[in-house]
Amino acid sequence: MDKTDAYFMGNIDEMGNDMGQKPSDWAYTNLDKLLIQLKTAMGKDRLDALDNTYDNVDFLSVINGVDDVNKYVQSFDKVIGLVEEATYLPPDQRGKGDFIEQEDELGLSKVERLQRALTCATYLLFSIKNNGALVKERDFNDLVLPAVEATFNVRSVGSVTEIASYLKKGGCVDYANVTNEGYLLAVRIAKALEKGGLLDNKNENVDNVCRSWRSLAHAG
């Protein structure tokens, strides 16, 4: 509390106690009061433990009420493996999606890797729906990114250039189109999503594309 504007203005002490002075509107807001009450009610130890509880989880999953966020992330291991193996295995050795328990060369966390994998997958899906032509920046921002979040309760990441460049490493896309390897990867992902029970038809969000994933799973 000793780093807040309210403290420096003399409205509260270092413990968050009201000093009885008339607060400045910008220095001591209702949000400040709520946070102080929350800290007092929970206590420092419980707040510190809360930080550890939500370490390395996707906060959109938390916001949307996923019961066990860590278990939910783990349920996508196959999908992460399928996307990542395309960047380090030759085509004839792909398809198992074996998950490798290590951070990649960029030092991404497990959740960040999941966010990237699902964004790559959804980018492939929309490009396939676009007759194989890679979706442009506008559709990437307006369609792909919202679809990741509405379909999987996981945050989307990256720009269209970043995602396309990542998929190009494994020959899944070229400069303008999805390649045969990209089609194969998308079908493998679709099958993994369906087999893992990760396609939620009950979500009526207009951006939810689980039906498209299910159709693709039965297409190959």
Beta strands, then each sheet from edge to edge (+ up, - down):
end
